[in-house]
Amino acid sequence: MNRLTKAAIVALALTTTAAPLAAQAENYQDHREYRHDRRDDRRDDRYDRRDNRHDYRHDRRDNRYDNRHDRRHDRWDRNNRDWWRGRPEFHDYRGARHGYWYAPGRGYYRVEPRYYDYRWRQGAYLPPAYRGYYVNDPYYYGLRPAPRGYRYVYANNDILLIAVATGLIASVLSDVY
């Protein structure tokens, strides 16, 4: 083989091995820069999330204040017979129906005939079948929070404070709606 052929073979061998090595070195450098850029992006995202969390907390705090403020004026009024109109839990209320009671947010439910026009009194017991119709927002009706072991329930158009375990009626708010 002549010298030119040997030189061409050596040059070919060097280019086939050196080119991938150079590309790999360049690729490694790009990869490092990419990792560095991603690290910066993550750091920026972390600060952005912190800011968002901070803003969210302040927004929630403001909303709580607004809700408290709004709720002071949004209360049940015994003198206003149409107080329930426009409230979402009364969207299907159509007035008193014989043989049924209405629980706001839950709708009408059938009752035993002996309870159709029953007048609840303190010290009596609410039957177990009617103990599950809880009042979700006692504040709206001007009621204090129920003590531990007691709940407010809807019974006919009254609100009763009952002992959850026994159904003993502790107090009665009559003719709510």
C-alpha positions, 0 to 999 in steps of 0.5 A: 500500500502506498503512503497516500492510501495509508494516510487516507485510511488513518484519516478515515479511522480518526474521523469516524472515531473523533467525530462522535467523541466531539459530538458527545462532548458538545452534547454533554455541554448542552446537557449541562446547560439544559440542566442548569436552565431547568434548575433556574426555571424550577427555582423561578417556579418555586418563587412564583408558587410561593407568591401565588400561595401568598396571594391565595391566602390573602384572597381567602382571608378577604373572602372570609371577611366579605362572607362574614360581612355579608352574612350579618345582613343575610339573616332570617326575618320572622316578620318577613313571610317571604324571607326564603324566596331566592335562597338556593336551598328553597329552589323546589319549595312550593309551600306546605303539602299535606302528608309531607314535610320540607327540609331545605336543600333536601326537598319534601319527604313523607311523614307518618299521619300522626305527625302531620300537624304535630306541635313539637315541645321541649322534653319530647323525643323526635322519632329516629326517621326524622333526625337526619334532616340537619340545619346546615347554617344555624347562624342564618336563623340567628341560632348559636352553634349547637353544643357537643352531642346536639344538632339542629334539625328541620321538623315540619316548619320548625327547627329543633335542637336535639340530642343526636344519640337519643333524639331528646328535644332541647329547644324548639324554634316554631313556624320558621317557613 
